[in-house]
Amino acid sequence: MIRTEAPRRSYVVLNAWEADLAAKFKAANPKIQTFVYKDRSSTRSYACSNGADDTDLPAGVGYCAADPSWFLVDPSGQRFEYDGYEGHWQMDVGNTDYQNAWVDNVIASSRGAFDGVFMDNALFACDTYHEGTCPAAYPTGEAMRDAYRSMLANTRQKFVDADLKTVANMSSARLQEGAWDSYVEHLDGGFDEWWLTFGDDDLLSEYPEGWSRQVAEIAANEAKGKITWVQPHHSGAEQPFRYAYASYLLAAGDHAAISEISQTDRYDNASPWRAEYDWDPGTPLGTYFPVAANVYQRDFTCGTVLVNANKTGSTAVNVRLSSPHTNEKGSAVRSVPLRGTSGSVLRKAC
């Protein structure tokens, strides 16, 4: 699997106990960047037994070693265990002692084995994983976001000094204006775990917190030379795949990557590789531009990308091309009918 996947991947995320696999990926592709998974927001009680934490942890602080004051509590003083994730206990990311312990532990366990750290759960809402109940210390979403910005800012220089890149999972950033940029300021990149397609029949169209905000995440990071990872959720069906991939290509540059998933949290196998990923559209001839209401085009030296971000089921828009192209099915076309929440990646002679 590594011999097959490493040459065609730019990034790989592994667990802390998989440093041997990181070395194998590097041997197969010296350009690949390896990241170790570390949860920023929780400690895990299942990774502690008989009073001792595991040597290699999925978090930055062990459950047994954690100071009791580092656990977030609800207004009644009870610790938060993530809904749906047994043994995940939410920590106080605004506590400077926790911040320092977290970053020191992560660096000590990562340096020399990985190129960077993938920080899961850089959260935006105060009630994530415990809907309707916010921590006593952070009773509002803005207070929670201030705590995360504090941790990101206070740990940044240590990661820079350790020569470790940082990418954080910032799912749902689109729901808070400016949130993506305010976190990425202290990182080398961001990951949007739920990007544009949330299932075969649940595709994000354009509205104030919709399509354009997620595409803008890539564009903003590319302008700063920062990494963006995006993850559409779908079965591989034609419409969601093409909608997500075409939208990605509207903004992607040298630092972005896309990796689809069909079932939430199923990271045991490599994500699917598609023939379209091997197509070379050539050099972008500029940024994407509108050709109709919520319909966009980006031209490349060897192709064209089209997206209709109007609602699913809306009337198709016919987009005329300036020269003959070949569509995904291998047919020559001079125009493309695009229904709502659909996209097309076209090739041409170059």
N, C-alpha and C positions, 0 to 999 in steps of 0.2 A: 504494500500500500504506500509506503513512504517513497519508494522508487518511482511510483506512478504519480503521486500527488505533489511531492516536493518541487519538481521542476516547473509546475504550472501555478503554484501558489506564491503569493507575496508575503503572507503572514500566517502564522499558526499559533493557536493558544493551547497551552498544555497545563496540566496540574503540576503542583510543586514536586510531586513524587515521580514525575516523568522527565527528569533532566536527561536521562539516557536517550529518550526519544528526541529531545531537542538537539542533541549532538548528531543523531542520525539524520534529522532533517537538514541540518547544516552541511553534513557531508554530502548529501544528495543535491543540495542547492545552496551554495555559500551565500547567495543573495537573500535568501528567505530570512525574515525577522521572526524570532521566537519570543512569545510572551507567556509569562506565568500567570495563572489565574489566582487572584486574591480578592476576597470580599472586603470591601471598605467598611461596610455597615454592620456586619454581624460577626459574632464568634459562634463556634459550633460545638455543642456539648457532646455530640456523637464522636468527635475527634479527641476525646479525653476519656481515659479509663484508669481506674485505680489511682486517681489523684494526679495523673501525669498526662500532659498533652502529647499528641503524636509529634514525631520529629518534623514531618512535612505536613503543613496545614493548608486548608483551602482559604483560610483567613489570615489576617496579620497578627492577631493576638489570640492565644489559646484560651479556651474556656476556663480551665483550671488555674491558669496563671493570671487571669484578668482581675484587676482590682474591682471590688464590688461597686465602687463609685462610677465605674465606666459603663455600667449597664443603664440604658434608658428605662424609665418607668412611666406608667400611666398615672393619671391624677390620683388614683388610689394607692400608688406606691408599688404596683405589681410590674415585674419585668415583662417586656414584650417578646413573645415568641412568634415568629412569622406565621401568619395564616397560610396553611398549605405546605409549609416547609418545617417539618418537625426537627427540633434540635438547632434551629437558627435563632439566635438571641440578639436583639438589636442593641447596638452600642452608641455611646454618646460621642459622635464625631466632632463635636465642638469642644470637647475636653482636651486641653493641650497635653496632658499626660498620656491620654490614650493616643493622640495623634503621634507623639514622639515614639511611644512603644511600637505602634503599628508600623511606622515607616522604618524604624531601625530593624525590626524583625524581618520585614519584607526584603529590605536591601541585603541583610546578612544571609538570607536563604536564597537569594536570586543572583547575586553578583557572580559572574564567571560562568553561570549556567544558562542564562537567558539574556536576550537583548532588551527586554522590557517587561513591564508589569501591566496586566489587564486588570483594572479595578472594577469589580462588579458593584452594582447598586450605588451609584452616585444619584441619590434620590432628589425629588423636587417637592413632593407633597408630604405633609407631616403625618398623614395616616396611611402611607403605603404599607402593605402587608398587615394592616389592622384597621380596616376601613371604619371611619367614623370616630376613631379615638386617636388623638394626638398626644405625643409625650408631654409630660408636665413641664419639661424644660423648654419645649418648642411648640407652643400651642397654635401656631399659625404656619402656613406654608412658607411665608417669607422668612420667618425665624429659622425654620428648618434649612432653607436654602442658604441663609447666612452661615449656619454651622458648617455646611458642606464647603462653601467657599473658603471659610477659615481653614479647614483641614487641607484643602487642595493648595491654598497659598502657603501654608506653614510647612508643608512637606515637599514643596516643589524643588527647592535648592538642593536638598539631600539627594533626590533622584538625579538631578543634573550632575552633581558631583560624583555620583556613583556610575554615571554613564548608562543609566537605565531609562528607556523611553516609557512614557505613561499614556495609556488610553483608558478612558472610563466609560462604563455603560451608562448612557444618559437617556435611556428610554423615556418617552413622554415629554421630552424637552419642548416639543412643539406647542404644548398646552400653556407654556409660560413665556411671554414675550421677553426676549433677551436672555433667557436662561442658558441656552446652548453656549452662546459666546462668553457668558460670565464664568462658566465652568472651564471651557476650553482654554481660556486665558492662562490657566495654571497647569495646562497639560500639553502633551504632544499630539493628542487627538481624542476623538470621541467615537463611540459606538452607539448606534440606534438599533436596539434589538427588535423593535416592532416598526418596520419601515414600509409604509404605503399599502401593503397587502397583509391583512390579518386573517386570511383564509381565502378560499377560492371565490367566495361570494361576498366578501367584505373588503372592498377596495376604497382607499382614501381618496376622495375627490378634492377639488379646490373649495375652500372657504377660509375664513380668517386664521384658523389654527390647523389648516389642512395641508394639502399637497405642496404648496409653495414653501411652507416653512420647513418641510422635511428635505426638499430639494436644496433649499438655501443652506442647510447644514453642510452639505458637501461643498457648495460654492464658496461659503465663508471660510471653510478650512483650507481649501485649495489656494485661496488668495493669501493665506498666511503660511503656506507650506506645511500644513498640519495633516495628520492622518484622519480619514473618516472610514469607518466600517458600517455597512448597513445590512440589515437582515430582513428580507421579506418572508412572510409566512404563507405558504401555499403548497398544494400537492404536486406542483409541476404542471398544472393545467395551463393551456395556452394563454388565455387572457391575463391572468395575474402575473405570470412570468414575464410576458412581453411588456406589460404596463410598468412593472417594477424595473426591468432591465433597461428599457428605453428611457425612463425617467432618470435612472442612475447615469446613463451616458450623456444626458443633457448637461450635467454639471461636473462629471468626474474628470480628473486629471491624473497626475502621476502618483498621488498619495491616497487615492480612494480604493476601496475593495468592496465587493458585494458577495454575499454568501447566503443562499436561501435555506430555509428549514421547513419541514412539513409538520413536525410535531414539537411543541414547546419543550425546551430543555433536553431534546434528544441530540446530544453532542457526542455520541459514542462512535459515530462513523463520519467520514469526510462528507461534506456537502456535495450535492450532485454537480457534475461538470457537464456543460452543454456545448453543443457545436458552435453556438453563437459566440461563446467566450474566445474561440480561436479565430474569429473573424477580425481582421484588422481594418478599422474604419479610416485609418490614416490620421493625419494631423487635424485638430480642430481649426476651422476657419474663423472662429469667433465664439462668442457666448450664444446661448439659446435665445430665441426671439419669438414673439407671438405671431401667429398667422391667422388666428381667429380668436374668439372669446375662449380663454382657457385652453387653447390649442397652441402647442409650441414646436419649434423646429430648431435643430442644430445641424450645421453643415460641416462635413469633414472632407478631406481631399479624396477619400475613397468611399464615401457613403453619406447617408443622411439619417437622422433620428427624428421621429415624430411622436408626440404624445398628446392625447386628448384627456385633459384632467377634469372634464365635466362629469356630472353624476352618472353612475352606472345606469344604463337604459336610456340615456338621452340620445337625441337624434344624431346620427353619424354626420361628421364633417368631412367633406372630400378635399384633400390637400393635393394640389397640383405640384409636380416636380419640374425643375428647370431642365432636367436631362433624364434619359432613361436610367432606371435603377433595377436591381434584382431584389425581389422581396424574400421573406423567410422561406417560402415554398419553392424558390428557384424560378419564379415567373418574372418576366420583364414587365415593368409597370412605368407609367408616366404620371399616375396619380394614385392616391391611397385613401380609401374611405375609412375613417376612424370613428368608432362609436365611443361613448363616454367611458372613462377609465380603461383606455386601451393605448397601446403603443406599437411602434414598428421600427425595426432596425434594418435599413436598406443598404445595399452595396452597389457600387458603380465602378466602371473601369477607371483606372488611374495610372 
